[in-house]
Amino acid sequence: MTGPERITLAMTGASGAQYGLRLLDCLVQENREVHFLISKAAQLVMATETDVLLPGKPQAMQAFLSEYTGAAPGQIRVFGKEDWMAPAASGSGAPTSMVVLPCSTGTLSAIASGACNNLIERAADVALKERRQLILVPRETPFSSIHLENMLRLSNLGVTILPASPGFYHQPQTIDDLVDFVVARILNCLNIPQDMLPRWGEHHQCADE
């Protein structure tokens, strides 16, 4: 197995719930254990953008997502926003990688300032202090100078800033193709195999062949 075996996936209140759901499904299919965190705002956005209506309680949400993705028992673990006993809240138990997808600019600001007002912010703070992999996927446009300064500050600390900006060179035909472009780039960063998007140059042929 390449890439991390356990991953924290957090969803916050920016647009782009489809990205988070697709990544969750891919991680399950690759037999990763996922520690799932979601904000209230993200649940509202998900209900607005998709037909997925998550239960409010962590245990019910865990059962729902396990059935939704076909996960094995215990493969998805859902934690509430103030569950300070969750593994992600401590450097001794947190997964080695964390992805915030989508990442609101409010969450971006909180992480950049070291705030720990909820489990998502604390989990990101743990990733920073332990120098573990942290991938933030902001979905906002346009960016203000404050947003850009926060991203630069985090990038200088080793955080991967991966905006939800799909490319078009793979000639997407559907919205799912655009979603897969971004999710594939995240999986590449996690060093997890994916076949949704070929790496640049994989199918290149020399002009004189």
GROMACS elastic network, one bead per residue, 0.5 to 0.9 nm:
[ bonds ]
;  ai    aj funct       b0    kb
    1     4     6  0.83355   500
    1     5     6  0.79477   500
    1    30     6  0.89453   500
    1   192     6  0.82896   500
    2     5     6  0.82179   500
    2   190     6  0.87826   500
    2   191     6  0.62439   500
    2   192     6  0.58695   500
    2   193     6  0.74909   500
    3   187     6  0.88503   500
    3   189     6  0.89633   500
    3   190     6  0.56851   500
    3   192     6  0.50501   500
    3   193     6  0.83060   500
    4     7     6  0.66790   500
    4    32     6  0.76612   500
    4    95     6  0.80321   500
    4    96     6  0.66098   500
    4    97     6  0.67144   500
    4   190     6  0.70291   500
    4   191     6  0.78319   500
    4   192     6  0.77935   500
    5    31     6  0.78970   500
    5    32     6  0.51756   500
    5    33     6  0.62611   500
    5    34     6  0.86469   500
    5    95     6  0.80759   500
    5    96     6  0.83015   500
    5    97     6  0.89818   500
    6    32     6  0.57714   500
    6    34     6  0.58652   500
    6    35     6  0.74859   500
    6    94     6  0.85709   500
    6    95     6  0.51370   500
    6    96     6  0.68043   500
    6    97     6  0.72339   500
    7    27     6  0.85256   500
    7    32     6  0.72008   500
    7    33     6  0.63778   500
    7    34     6  0.50802   500
    7    35     6  0.61584   500
    7    36     6  0.85238   500
    7    94     6  0.85515   500
    7    95     6  0.53151   500
    7    96     6  0.66733   500
    7    97     6  0.51469   500
    7    98     6  0.56377   500
    7    99     6  0.76032   500
    8    33     6  0.85776   500
    8    34     6  0.57672   500
    8    36     6  0.60186   500
    8    37     6  0.75302   500
    8    88     6  0.72571   500
    8    94     6  0.79585   500
    8    95     6  0.62294   500
    8    96     6  0.82556   500
    8    97     6  0.63511   500
    8    99     6  0.62605   500
    8   100     6  0.82882   500
    8   123     6  0.82191   500
    9    20     6  0.79375   500
    9    23     6  0.86261   500
    9    24     6  0.75826   500
    9    34     6  0.66149   500
    9    35     6  0.60764   500
    9    36     6  0.50470   500
    9    37     6  0.62335   500
    9    38     6  0.83940   500
    9    97     6  0.87365   500
    9    98     6  0.59055   500
    9    99     6  0.50276   500
    9   100     6  0.60083   500
    9   101     6  0.71950   500
   10    20     6  0.80946   500
   10    35     6  0.82228   500
   10    36     6  0.59058   500
   10    38     6  0.55142   500
   10    39     6  0.80624   500
   10    98     6  0.76749   500
   10    99     6  0.62292   500
   10   101     6  0.61280   500
   10   102     6  0.79166   500
   10   103     6  0.82528   500
   10   120     6  0.65158   500
   11    14     6  0.84108   500
   11    17     6  0.75985   500
   11    20     6  0.65017   500
   11    36     6  0.81334   500
   11    37     6  0.63573   500
   11    39     6  0.64914   500
   11    42     6  0.60348   500
   11    43     6  0.84891   500
   11    99     6  0.85140   500
   11   100     6  0.57661   500
   11   101     6  0.50852   500
   11   102     6  0.55945   500
   11   103     6  0.67873   500
   11   104     6  0.87896   500
   11   120     6  0.85860   500
   12    15     6  0.87333   500
   12    17     6  0.86704   500
   12    37     6  0.86025   500
   12    38     6  0.60438   500
   12    39     6  0.52667   500
   12    40     6  0.78737   500
   12    41     6  0.64722   500
   12    43     6  0.81871   500
   12    45     6  0.88049   500
   12   100     6  0.72613   500
   12   101     6  0.69225   500
   12   102     6  0.58711   500
   12   103     6  0.55249   500
   12   104     6  0.58624   500
   12   107     6  0.72803   500
   12   120     6  0.85917   500
   13    16     6  0.86866   500
   13    17     6  0.85189   500
   13    38     6  0.86889   500
   13    39     6  0.67906   500
   13    40     6  0.75732   500
   13    43     6  0.75992   500
   13    44     6  0.77336   500
   13    45     6  0.63051   500
   13    46     6  0.87066   500
   13   102     6  0.72642   500
   13   103     6  0.71571   500
   13   104     6  0.55926   500
   13   105     6  0.89226   500
   13   106     6  0.86785   500
   13   107     6  0.85844   500
   14    17     6  0.78582   500
   14    41     6  0.80547   500
   14    42     6  0.69201   500
   14    45     6  0.73512   500
   14   101     6  0.85800   500
   14   102     6  0.57669   500
   14   103     6  0.60665   500
   14   105     6  0.76841   500
   14   138     6  0.75815   500
   14   139     6  0.60451   500
   14   140     6  0.72943   500
   15    18     6  0.86804   500
   15    42     6  0.82331   500
   15    45     6  0.65166   500
   15    46     6  0.83017   500
   15    49     6  0.79226   500
   15   102     6  0.69153   500
   15   103     6  0.87802   500
   15   104     6  0.81170   500
   15   139     6  0.63430   500
   15   140     6  0.78555   500
   16    19     6  0.55746   500
   16    20     6  0.72642   500
   16    45     6  0.80762   500
   16    46     6  0.80768   500
   16    49     6  0.77740   500
   16   101     6  0.78628   500
   16   102     6  0.58786   500
   16   139     6  0.69963   500
   16   164     6  0.81519   500
   16   179     6  0.87820   500
   17    20     6  0.53491   500
   17    21     6  0.63721   500
   17    22     6  0.86443   500
   17    42     6  0.73356   500
   17    43     6  0.86263   500
   17    45     6  0.67779   500
   17    46     6  0.52629   500
   17    47     6  0.88859   500
   17    49     6  0.68611   500
   17    50     6  0.75093   500
   17   101     6  0.78588   500
   17   102     6  0.67616   500
   18    21     6  0.52167   500
   18    22     6  0.60311   500
   18    23     6  0.85505   500
   18    46     6  0.77990   500
   18    49     6  0.77410   500
   18    50     6  0.72848   500
   18   102     6  0.89979   500
   18   176     6  0.86495   500
   18   179     6  0.70318   500
   19    22     6  0.52293   500
   19    23     6  0.61736   500
   19    24     6  0.86081   500
   19   101     6  0.67815   500
   19   102     6  0.70240   500
   19   164     6  0.84863   500
   19   179     6  0.58308   500
   19   180     6  0.78215   500
   19   182     6  0.74735   500
   19   183     6  0.65033   500
   20    23     6  0.51833   500
   20    24     6  0.61289   500
   20    25     6  0.86519   500
   20   100     6  0.84339   500
   20   101     6  0.53593   500
   20   102     6  0.65339   500
   20   183     6  0.83187   500
   21    24     6  0.50990   500
   21    25     6  0.62775   500
   21    26     6  0.87303   500
   21    69     6  0.89902   500
   22    25     6  0.51216   500
   22    26     6  0.62494   500
   22    27     6  0.86906   500
   22   179     6  0.76949   500
   22   180     6  0.76196   500
   22   183     6  0.71410   500
   23    26     6  0.50102   500
   23    27     6  0.61084   500
   23    28     6  0.85568   500
   23   101     6  0.85759   500
   23   180     6  0.86619   500
   23   183     6  0.58915   500
   23   184     6  0.85188   500
   23   186     6  0.83083   500
   23   187     6  0.81415   500
   24    27     6  0.52145   500
   24    28     6  0.62545   500
   24    29     6  0.86904   500
   24    34     6  0.76571   500
   24    36     6  0.86441   500
   24    65     6  0.89802   500
   24    69     6  0.77256   500
   24    76     6  0.89935   500
   25    28     6  0.51927   500
   25    29     6  0.62429   500
   25    30     6  0.87203   500
   25    68     6  0.84834   500
   25    69     6  0.54440   500
   25    70     6  0.83526   500
   25    71     6  0.84966   500
   26    29     6  0.50729   500
   26    30     6  0.62457   500
   26    31     6  0.87668   500
   26    32     6  0.89144   500
   26    69     6  0.87875   500
   26   183     6  0.85860   500
   26   187     6  0.86118   500
   26   194     6  0.83987   500
   27    30     6  0.50691   500
   27    31     6  0.64044   500
   27    32     6  0.53703   500
   27    33     6  0.76783   500
   27    34     6  0.73546   500
   27   187     6  0.86111   500
   27   192     6  0.85338   500
   28    31     6  0.50621   500
   28    32     6  0.55749   500
   28    33     6  0.71965   500
   28    34     6  0.75872   500
   28    66     6  0.89671   500
   28    69     6  0.69061   500
   28    70     6  0.76865   500
   28    71     6  0.58683   500
   28    72     6  0.82848   500
   28    75     6  0.73826   500
   28    76     6  0.79628   500
   29    32     6  0.76051   500
   29    69     6  0.81727   500
   29    70     6  0.83002   500
   29    71     6  0.77844   500
   30   192     6  0.78504   500
   30   193     6  0.79958   500
   30   194     6  0.89690   500
   31    71     6  0.83456   500
   31    72     6  0.86018   500
   31    75     6  0.78405   500
   32    75     6  0.70939   500
   32    76     6  0.86820   500
   33    74     6  0.78528   500
   33    76     6  0.60071   500
   33    77     6  0.78568   500
   34    75     6  0.62715   500
   34    77     6  0.62283   500
   34    78     6  0.83592   500
   34    95     6  0.87796   500
   35    75     6  0.84505   500
   35    76     6  0.60808   500
   35    78     6  0.59571   500
   35    79     6  0.73476   500
   35    87     6  0.85443   500
   35    88     6  0.78410   500
   35    95     6  0.80658   500
   36    62     6  0.84808   500
   36    76     6  0.68385   500
   36    77     6  0.59193   500
   36    79     6  0.64617   500
   37    77     6  0.87698   500
   37    78     6  0.61618   500
   37    79     6  0.58148   500
   37    80     6  0.68673   500
   37    81     6  0.71822   500
   37   119     6  0.77128   500
   37   120     6  0.65454   500
   38    41     6  0.82904   500
   38    42     6  0.62541   500
   38    43     6  0.70285   500
   38    78     6  0.85346   500
   38    79     6  0.82931   500
   38    80     6  0.77994   500
   38    81     6  0.74277   500
   38   120     6  0.76968   500
   39    42     6  0.51204   500
   39    43     6  0.64877   500
   39    44     6  0.88716   500
   39    80     6  0.87047   500
   39    81     6  0.69936   500
   39   120     6  0.79983   500
   40    43     6  0.51578   500
   40    44     6  0.64681   500
   40    45     6  0.87897   500
   40    56     6  0.89153   500
   40    81     6  0.88810   500
   41    44     6  0.51092   500
   41    45     6  0.62433   500
   41    46     6  0.86194   500
   42    46     6  0.60195   500
   42    47     6  0.85728   500
   42   102     6  0.85496   500
   43    46     6  0.50612   500
   43    47     6  0.62719   500
   43    48     6  0.86685   500
   43    53     6  0.78917   500
   43    54     6  0.69721   500
   43    56     6  0.86654   500
   44    47     6  0.52031   500
   44    48     6  0.63075   500
   44    49     6  0.87710   500
   44    53     6  0.89593   500
   45    49     6  0.60439   500
   45    50     6  0.82853   500
   46    49     6  0.52144   500
   46    50     6  0.55824   500
   46    51     6  0.77836   500
   46    52     6  0.66404   500
   46    53     6  0.73437   500
   46    54     6  0.83416   500
   47    50     6  0.56302   500
   47    51     6  0.63119   500
   47    52     6  0.60434   500
   47    53     6  0.56108   500
   47    54     6  0.79381   500
   48    51     6  0.78178   500
   48    52     6  0.89615   500
   49    52     6  0.85638   500
   50    53     6  0.81047   500
   54    57     6  0.88068   500
   54    60     6  0.84401   500
   54    61     6  0.59997   500
   54    64     6  0.72654   500
   54    65     6  0.81538   500
   55    58     6  0.77516   500
   55    59     6  0.87655   500
   55    60     6  0.58703   500
   55    61     6  0.50806   500
   55    62     6  0.88301   500
   55    64     6  0.75057   500
   56    59     6  0.88295   500
   56    60     6  0.72716   500
   56    61     6  0.66452   500
   57    60     6  0.54327   500
   57    61     6  0.59945   500
   57    62     6  0.85487   500
   57    80     6  0.78851   500
   58    62     6  0.59651   500
   58    63     6  0.86379   500
   58    77     6  0.85619   500
   58    78     6  0.54716   500
   58    79     6  0.58823   500
   58    80     6  0.59784   500
   59    62     6  0.50581   500
   59    63     6  0.63629   500
   59    64     6  0.86576   500
   59    77     6  0.85513   500
   59    78     6  0.69480   500
   59    79     6  0.83408   500
   60    63     6  0.51760   500
   60    64     6  0.61635   500
   60    65     6  0.86772   500
   61    65     6  0.60656   500
   61    66     6  0.84112   500
   61    78     6  0.70000   500
   62    65     6  0.52920   500
   62    66     6  0.60283   500
   62    67     6  0.86211   500
   62    74     6  0.88598   500
   62    76     6  0.65128   500
   62    77     6  0.61677   500
   62    78     6  0.53819   500
   62    79     6  0.87109   500
   63    66     6  0.51714   500
   63    67     6  0.63072   500
   63    68     6  0.85496   500
   63    73     6  0.89374   500
   63    76     6  0.86210   500
   64    67     6  0.53180   500
   64    68     6  0.60183   500
   64    69     6  0.86950   500
   65    69     6  0.60120   500
   65    70     6  0.80738   500
   65    71     6  0.78395   500
   65    76     6  0.75025   500
   66    69     6  0.54591   500
   66    70     6  0.56204   500
   66    72     6  0.70404   500
   66    73     6  0.74329   500
   66    74     6  0.84104   500
   66    75     6  0.76822   500
   66    76     6  0.63459   500
   66    77     6  0.89814   500
   67    70     6  0.50229   500
   67    71     6  0.65580   500
   67    72     6  0.88395   500
   68    71     6  0.78665   500
   71    74     6  0.79646   500
   71    75     6  0.59318   500
   71    76     6  0.68692   500
   72    75     6  0.53415   500
   72    76     6  0.78762   500
   73    76     6  0.75795   500
   74    77     6  0.63216   500
   79    82     6  0.81830   500
   79    83     6  0.62183   500
   79    86     6  0.66757   500
   79   119     6  0.82951   500
   80    83     6  0.52113   500
   80    84     6  0.87313   500
   80    86     6  0.86298   500
   80   118     6  0.89690   500
   80   119     6  0.74389   500
   81    84     6  0.82490   500
   81   117     6  0.89579   500
   81   118     6  0.53488   500
   81   120     6  0.68905   500
   82    85     6  0.86847   500
   82    86     6  0.89839   500
   82   117     6  0.84917   500
   82   118     6  0.56849   500
   82   119     6  0.56904   500
   83    86     6  0.56712   500
   83    89     6  0.82808   500
   83   118     6  0.84326   500
   83   119     6  0.66388   500
   84    87     6  0.83132   500
   84    88     6  0.84870   500
   84    89     6  0.58946   500
   84    90     6  0.85789   500
   84   118     6  0.85193   500
   84   119     6  0.67250   500
   84   122     6  0.87168   500
   85    88     6  0.83067   500
   85    89     6  0.66618   500
   85    90     6  0.81893   500
   86    89     6  0.56107   500
   86    90     6  0.77563   500
   86    93     6  0.82610   500
   86    94     6  0.82736   500
   86   119     6  0.82527   500
   87    90     6  0.58828   500
   87    91     6  0.80383   500
   87    92     6  0.77173   500
   87    95     6  0.76225   500
   87   123     6  0.87494   500
   88    91     6  0.73188   500
   88    92     6  0.87394   500
   88    93     6  0.63319   500
   88    95     6  0.66144   500
   88   119     6  0.77743   500
   88   120     6  0.85420   500
   88   122     6  0.77752   500
   88   123     6  0.50605   500
   88   124     6  0.84477   500
   88   126     6  0.74141   500
   88   127     6  0.85805   500
   89    92     6  0.88107   500
   89    93     6  0.76803   500
   89    94     6  0.66783   500
   89   119     6  0.66649   500
   89   120     6  0.86650   500
   89   122     6  0.58825   500
   89   123     6  0.52368   500
   89   124     6  0.87773   500
   89   125     6  0.86434   500
   89   126     6  0.67140   500
   90    93     6  0.55848   500
   90    94     6  0.58430   500
   90   122     6  0.84900   500
   90   123     6  0.76073   500
   90   126     6  0.64022   500
   91    94     6  0.54961   500
   91    95     6  0.85992   500
   91   123     6  0.88541   500
   91   126     6  0.58159   500
   91   127     6  0.75695   500
   91   129     6  0.81587   500
   91   130     6  0.63661   500
   94    97     6  0.83241   500
   94   123     6  0.76743   500
   94   126     6  0.77588   500
   94   127     6  0.79802   500
   95    98     6  0.71886   500
   95   127     6  0.86911   500
   95   132     6  0.86892   500
   96   127     6  0.76908   500
   96   132     6  0.57272   500
   96   133     6  0.64565   500
   96   134     6  0.87962   500
   97   127     6  0.75001   500
   97   132     6  0.61680   500
   97   134     6  0.59680   500
   97   135     6  0.80205   500
   97   190     6  0.77449   500
   98   123     6  0.80129   500
   98   124     6  0.72732   500
   98   127     6  0.72314   500
   98   132     6  0.80857   500
   98   133     6  0.62530   500
   98   135     6  0.62498   500
   98   136     6  0.84710   500
   99   102     6  0.87150   500
   99   103     6  0.88500   500
   99   124     6  0.88422   500
   99   133     6  0.83831   500
   99   134     6  0.59402   500
   99   136     6  0.59359   500
   99   137     6  0.76602   500
   99   186     6  0.84135   500
  100   103     6  0.52960   500
  100   104     6  0.88288   500
  100   107     6  0.89843   500
  100   120     6  0.84568   500
  100   124     6  0.85779   500
  100   134     6  0.79815   500
  100   135     6  0.63310   500
  100   137     6  0.60933   500
  100   138     6  0.83229   500
  101   104     6  0.85673   500
  101   135     6  0.83612   500
  101   136     6  0.65978   500
  101   137     6  0.52435   500
  101   138     6  0.73865   500
  101   139     6  0.86632   500
  101   164     6  0.88359   500
  102   136     6  0.75777   500
  102   137     6  0.53329   500
  102   138     6  0.58347   500
  102   139     6  0.62455   500
  102   163     6  0.89147   500
  102   164     6  0.78708   500
  103   106     6  0.81764   500
  103   107     6  0.63338   500
  103   108     6  0.65666   500
  103   136     6  0.60098   500
  103   137     6  0.52139   500
  103   139     6  0.65418   500
  103   140     6  0.89329   500
  103   163     6  0.89650   500
  104   107     6  0.52342   500
  104   108     6  0.62017   500
  104   109     6  0.86526   500
  104   137     6  0.83774   500
  104   138     6  0.59383   500
  104   139     6  0.67196   500
  104   140     6  0.75251   500
  105   109     6  0.60597   500
  105   110     6  0.85485   500
  105   138     6  0.68004   500
  105   139     6  0.80652   500
  105   140     6  0.73825   500
  105   147     6  0.66191   500
  105   150     6  0.89768   500
  106   109     6  0.51289   500
  106   110     6  0.62532   500
  106   111     6  0.87031   500
  107   111     6  0.61140   500
  107   112     6  0.84826   500
  107   120     6  0.84145   500
  107   121     6  0.71784   500
  108   111     6  0.52863   500
  108   112     6  0.61495   500
  108   113     6  0.86757   500
  108   136     6  0.78383   500
  108   138     6  0.77736   500
  108   147     6  0.77667   500
  108   150     6  0.69259   500
  108   151     6  0.75000   500
  108   154     6  0.88094   500
  109   112     6  0.50908   500
  109   113     6  0.61847   500
  109   114     6  0.86294   500
  109   115     6  0.85680   500
  109   146     6  0.84606   500
  109   147     6  0.74387   500
  109   150     6  0.61898   500
  109   151     6  0.85844   500
  110   113     6  0.52176   500
  110   114     6  0.61424   500
  110   115     6  0.50404   500
  110   116     6  0.76024   500
  110   117     6  0.84737   500
  110   121     6  0.67593   500
  111   114     6  0.51313   500
  111   115     6  0.60006   500
  111   116     6  0.78915   500
  111   121     6  0.59101   500
  111   122     6  0.83235   500
  111   124     6  0.65100   500
  111   125     6  0.65559   500
  111   150     6  0.87282   500
  111   154     6  0.82214   500
  112   115     6  0.78099   500
  112   125     6  0.88724   500
  112   150     6  0.58071   500
  112   151     6  0.77832   500
  112   153     6  0.68212   500
  112   154     6  0.60474   500
  113   150     6  0.83990   500
  114   121     6  0.78498   500
  114   122     6  0.83377   500
  114   124     6  0.87461   500
  114   125     6  0.62473   500
  115   118     6  0.85040   500
  115   121     6  0.63535   500
  115   122     6  0.73473   500
  115   125     6  0.77131   500
  116   119     6  0.71353   500
  116   120     6  0.78980   500
  116   123     6  0.82724   500
  116   124     6  0.86305   500
  116   125     6  0.71464   500
  117   120     6  0.83354   500
  117   121     6  0.64193   500
  117   122     6  0.71487   500
  118   121     6  0.55259   500
  118   122     6  0.61937   500
  118   123     6  0.86248   500
  119   123     6  0.58483   500
  119   124     6  0.84751   500
  120   123     6  0.51747   500
  120   124     6  0.63238   500
  120   125     6  0.86164   500
  121   124     6  0.51989   500
  121   125     6  0.61319   500
  121   126     6  0.86598   500
  122   126     6  0.61399   500
  122   127     6  0.86301   500
  123   126     6  0.50723   500
  123   127     6  0.63099   500
  123   128     6  0.87441   500
  124   128     6  0.62807   500
  124   129     6  0.87235   500
  124   134     6  0.71144   500
  125   128     6  0.50919   500
  125   129     6  0.61882   500
  125   130     6  0.84958   500
  126   129     6  0.51953   500
  126   130     6  0.59223   500
  126   131     6  0.81740   500
  126   132     6  0.81775   500
  127   130     6  0.53001   500
  127   131     6  0.57966   500
  127   133     6  0.66160   500
  127   134     6  0.62961   500
  128   132     6  0.62898   500
  128   133     6  0.80265   500
  128   134     6  0.73758   500
  128   157     6  0.75718   500
  128   158     6  0.82154   500
  128   159     6  0.79237   500
  129   132     6  0.78216   500
  131   134     6  0.85163   500
  131   157     6  0.85283   500
  131   158     6  0.78159   500
  132   158     6  0.87948   500
  132   159     6  0.88501   500
  133   158     6  0.79826   500
  133   159     6  0.69889   500
  133   160     6  0.79117   500
  133   190     6  0.83703   500
  134   158     6  0.79522   500
  134   159     6  0.53013   500
  134   160     6  0.62705   500
  134   161     6  0.87049   500
  135   159     6  0.60442   500
  135   161     6  0.61015   500
  135   162     6  0.69238   500
  135   186     6  0.78863   500
  135   189     6  0.83353   500
  135   190     6  0.89022   500
  136   159     6  0.73827   500
  136   160     6  0.62512   500
  136   161     6  0.51621   500
  136   162     6  0.60504   500
  136   163     6  0.76505   500
  137   160     6  0.84831   500
  137   161     6  0.62027   500
  137   164     6  0.59376   500
  137   186     6  0.88195   500
  138   161     6  0.75908   500
  138   162     6  0.69977   500
  138   164     6  0.62632   500
  139   163     6  0.61811   500
  139   164     6  0.54793   500
  139   165     6  0.80458   500
  140   143     6  0.64844   500
  140   163     6  0.84032   500
  140   164     6  0.84484   500
  141   144     6  0.85203   500
  143   146     6  0.79013   500
  143   147     6  0.57535   500
  143   148     6  0.65033   500
  144   147     6  0.51764   500
  144   148     6  0.63687   500
  144   149     6  0.86288   500
  145   148     6  0.50397   500
  145   149     6  0.59903   500
  145   150     6  0.85207   500
  146   149     6  0.51170   500
  146   150     6  0.61730   500
  146   151     6  0.86236   500
  147   150     6  0.51989   500
  147   151     6  0.62431   500
  147   152     6  0.86765   500
  148   151     6  0.50464   500
  148   152     6  0.61030   500
  148   153     6  0.85309   500
  149   152     6  0.50740   500
  149   153     6  0.60811   500
  149   154     6  0.86308   500
  150   153     6  0.50942   500
  150   154     6  0.62560   500
  150   155     6  0.85210   500
  151   154     6  0.51915   500
  151   155     6  0.59493   500
  151   156     6  0.85177   500
  151   159     6  0.86226   500
  151   161     6  0.68097   500
  152   156     6  0.60830   500
  152   157     6  0.86679   500
  152   161     6  0.87194   500
  153   156     6  0.52842   500
  153   157     6  0.66560   500
  153   159     6  0.89467   500
  154   157     6  0.50132   500
  154   158     6  0.66395   500
  154   159     6  0.54470   500
  154   160     6  0.80459   500
  154   161     6  0.80174   500
  155   158     6  0.51437   500
  155   160     6  0.61708   500
  155   161     6  0.65820   500
  156   159     6  0.71913   500
  160   189     6  0.85135   500
  162   165     6  0.81290   500
  162   182     6  0.84551   500
  162   185     6  0.83348   500
  162   186     6  0.77482   500
  163   166     6  0.86158   500
  163   182     6  0.83843   500
  164   179     6  0.86149   500
  164   182     6  0.61018   500
  164   183     6  0.88964   500
  165   178     6  0.87989   500
  165   181     6  0.87393   500
  165   182     6  0.69997   500
  166   178     6  0.56882   500
  166   179     6  0.73196   500
  166   180     6  0.85563   500
  166   181     6  0.57508   500
  166   182     6  0.56942   500
  167   170     6  0.73921   500
  167   171     6  0.86406   500
  167   172     6  0.86298   500
  167   178     6  0.75137   500
  167   181     6  0.70365   500
  167   182     6  0.83521   500
  168   171     6  0.53245   500
  168   172     6  0.62300   500
  168   178     6  0.80125   500
  168   181     6  0.88124   500
  169   172     6  0.79084   500
  170   177     6  0.87882   500
  170   181     6  0.85470   500
  170   197     6  0.77199   500
  170   198     6  0.86629   500
  171   177     6  0.86375   500
  172   175     6  0.76878   500
  172   176     6  0.83875   500
  172   177     6  0.52290   500
  172   178     6  0.62962   500
  172   181     6  0.88136   500
  173   176     6  0.82537   500
  173   177     6  0.64397   500
  173   178     6  0.83362   500
  174   177     6  0.52090   500
  174   178     6  0.68690   500
  174   179     6  0.89566   500
  175   178     6  0.51330   500
  175   179     6  0.63333   500
  175   180     6  0.86143   500
  176   180     6  0.60078   500
  176   181     6  0.85980   500
  177   180     6  0.50448   500
  177   181     6  0.62883   500
  177   196     6  0.83638   500
  178   181     6  0.51877   500
  178   182     6  0.69283   500
  178   183     6  0.89285   500
  179   182     6  0.55912   500
  179   183     6  0.63346   500
  179   184     6  0.85791   500
  180   184     6  0.57297   500
  180   185     6  0.84541   500
  180   196     6  0.63245   500
  180   197     6  0.75083   500
  181   184     6  0.52522   500
  181   185     6  0.64507   500
  181   186     6  0.89123   500
  181   196     6  0.72716   500
  181   197     6  0.63656   500
  182   185     6  0.52065   500
  182   186     6  0.64593   500
  182   187     6  0.88241   500
  183   186     6  0.50552   500
  183   187     6  0.62485   500
  183   188     6  0.86301   500
  183   196     6  0.86422   500
  184   187     6  0.50346   500
  184   188     6  0.61637   500
  184   189     6  0.86874   500
  184   193     6  0.89214   500
  184   194     6  0.64484   500
  184   195     6  0.79594   500
  184   196     6  0.62153   500
  184   197     6  0.61185   500
  184   198     6  0.89379   500
  185   188     6  0.50107   500
  185   189     6  0.63361   500
  185   190     6  0.87097   500
  185   197     6  0.82003   500
  186   189     6  0.50783   500
  186   190     6  0.63042   500
  186   191     6  0.86365   500
  186   192     6  0.87826   500
  187   191     6  0.60782   500
  187   192     6  0.51673   500
  187   193     6  0.69345   500
  187   194     6  0.67770   500
  188   192     6  0.59762   500
  188   193     6  0.71288   500
  188   194     6  0.75127   500
  188   199     6  0.89228   500
  189   192     6  0.76933   500
  190   193     6  0.88296   500
  194   197     6  0.72402   500
  194   198     6  0.84313   500
  195   198     6  0.65781   500
  197   200     6  0.88602   500
  198   201     6  0.80780   500
  198   202     6  0.63847   500
  198   203     6  0.78517   500
  199   202     6  0.56899   500
  199   203     6  0.85278   500
  200   203     6  0.78716   500
  200   204     6  0.81763   500
  201   205     6  0.83888   500
  202   205     6  0.88606   500
  205   208     6  0.84550   500
  205   209     6  0.70200   500
  206   209     6  0.55414   500
